[in-house]
Amino acid sequence: MTQGTVLIAGAGHAGFQLAASLRQHGFSGRVCLINDETHLPYQRPPLSKAYLKGEGRPDSLMFRPDKFYRDQTIELIGDRAVSIDRAARRLLLASGSSLEYGHLVLATGARNRLLDLPNANLPDVRYLRTFDESETLRQRLASSRHVVVIGAGFIGLEFAATARGKGIEVDVIELGARVMARAVTAEISDYFQQRHTAAGIRIHLGVQATSIESDGSNVTGVSLSDGRHVEADLVVVGVGVLPNVELAAAAGLPVAAGIIVDEQLLTSDPNISAIGDCALYASPRFGGSLRLESVQNATDHARCVAARLTGNAKTYDGQPWFWSDQGDDKLQIAGLTTGYDRVVVRGDPAQRSFSAFCYKADQLVGIESVNRASDHVFGRRILGMNSSIAPEQAQDLSFDLKAALA
Ligand SMILES: Cc1cc2nc3c(=O)[nH]c(=O)nc-3n(C[C@H](O)[C@H](O)[C@H](O)COP(=O)(O)OP(=O)(O)OC[C@H]3O[C@@H](n4cnc5c(N)ncnc54)[C@H](O)[C@@H]3O)c2cc1C
């Protein structure tokens, strides 16, 4: 059991879960959660989904009300961690105060990658990561007539579908050859491209935004690398994120495409861990280093570190899963759908119900499901058991997946 204070820098999905799990595991020392946002810790997924559509009040996004932190004696400190004095085991805060720690956990997440284009700093050019950004966009959707979305990743497409659902003209600009290309199989990209197009969204692939046009103060459109110009009164940028590694790097901790941690999520300093979107962790399961951006990854990391800090150290061995809601379609991903050499389809895209089963050397590595929750649940269970089914079984609808789990 760790002695002394556990300090958590960052109160997003990972930081919040760690504080809560420490108490669940019976940790009785001081727990401080450093929150640099002006709201109680909240969930991010609804920011581009239900909340953006206008469903729910801000309270519905918060993990827990104020009272929870008081009852659990979790000190929620509104401040920002600015540097780490590793020798003295002190965390310095932007307010000028500092806190001593027995163990420090970096849960600093990631920030939006910014667009480096002329006029990209105009108020009509927006991003979507925080509650405040979602709130602004929710209001802008009420008056906007034509949106250009730069980037056809999950967040860009979720936003595009919501905007289109409100009757707004939507153009999506994507440099890649297909939507969500870095994250999903071609089968899933093709399906979503076709669905968004059928809903009236214009998707421009293989082109780049080269400049944002304005009348001096308001955005009027976006110029593309193929010479075309698309009208817009609002531009939403979803071109990925950068992990917040600077605090760790300045303290001399190794960083690469994330804060480097071992298979127990510990940095090279035995008194400092890193979890969630900011952590590049060694994965024995996948045989390399991984940095994932998902709620599952953030919360499972947190639970693993809470267990270690309360005397039950173990290797982090979480099975990745993810979801994205776009229009009326729900995409769910179990496992890691990268590095596969064969994809077989179960179900029928035309019926809006199918899954792409991804195989590497005949071993199932992941399943991407569209409106087929039972395939997703099967995927999480079979992958969790380190088991598989044959590709021929996967594509045979008469093959009983439940029975395969028995
Ligand atoms: C719009 C949106 C939709 C998403 N939808 C999904 C989805 O459908 N499914 C899914 O699985 N995932 C989704 N994600 C991803 C998921 O939300 C993230 O993977 C998750 O939030 C990561 O949690 P985290 O705690 O590591 O980081 P974050 O949630 O980013 O939290 C990090 C916190 O640390 C703070 N911070 C940074 N530096 C400091 C510092 N120096 N001092 C103090 N605080 C600091 C940040 O301000 C932030 O509050 C979505 C993300 C977004 C933005």
The ligand as a Gaussian input file, in Angstrom:
#p B3LYP/6-31G(d) Opt

LIG

0 1
 C      -15.885000      14.801000     -28.290000
 C      -15.278000      13.488000     -27.875000
 C      -15.994000      12.323000     -28.066000
 C      -15.445000      11.100000     -27.675000
 N      -16.175000       9.962000     -27.863000
 C      -15.685000       8.793000     -27.417000
 C      -16.452000       7.589000     -27.542000
 O      -17.548000       7.603000     -28.088000
 N      -15.935000       6.446000     -27.038000
 C      -14.716000       6.409000     -26.417000
 O      -14.284000       5.339000     -25.959000
 N      -13.949000       7.526000     -26.322000
 C      -14.412000       8.705000     -26.789000
 N      -13.652000       9.834000     -26.686000
 C      -12.297000       9.727000     -26.134000
 C      -12.305000       9.771000     -24.624000
 O      -13.141000      10.795000     -24.161000
 C      -10.872000       9.964000     -24.125000
 O      -10.109000       8.857000     -24.543000
 C      -10.838000      10.112000     -22.615000
 O      -11.452000      11.318000     -22.233000
 C       -9.414000      10.071000     -22.095000
 O       -9.415000      10.313000     -20.720000
 P       -8.159000      10.996000     -20.017000
 O       -8.548000      11.181000     -18.593000
 O       -6.930000      10.250000     -20.354000
 O       -8.018000      12.414000     -20.722000
 P       -8.999000      13.648000     -20.703000
 O      -10.409000      13.210000     -20.619000
 O       -8.562000      14.500000     -21.828000
 O       -8.669000      14.391000     -19.333000
 C       -7.442000      14.993000     -19.088000
 C       -7.679000      16.185000     -18.190000
 O       -6.419000      16.664000     -17.723000
 C       -6.421000      18.065000     -17.783000
 N       -5.025000      18.533000     -17.740000
 C       -4.114000      18.548000     -18.746000
 N       -2.954000      19.032000     -18.306000
 C       -3.113000      19.314000     -16.995000
 C       -2.266000      19.849000     -15.984000
 N       -1.007000      20.185000     -16.251000
 N       -2.761000      20.018000     -14.732000
 C       -4.050000      19.674000     -14.447000
 N       -4.912000      19.181000     -15.361000
 C       -4.438000      18.993000     -16.618000
 C       -7.195000      18.350000     -19.063000
 O       -7.658000      19.685000     -19.105000
 C       -8.330000      17.351000     -18.910000
 O       -9.360000      17.880000     -18.118000
 C      -14.162000      11.068000     -27.087000
 C      -13.431000      12.245000     -26.918000
 C      -13.987000      13.448000     -27.312000
 C      -13.197000      14.712000     -27.115000

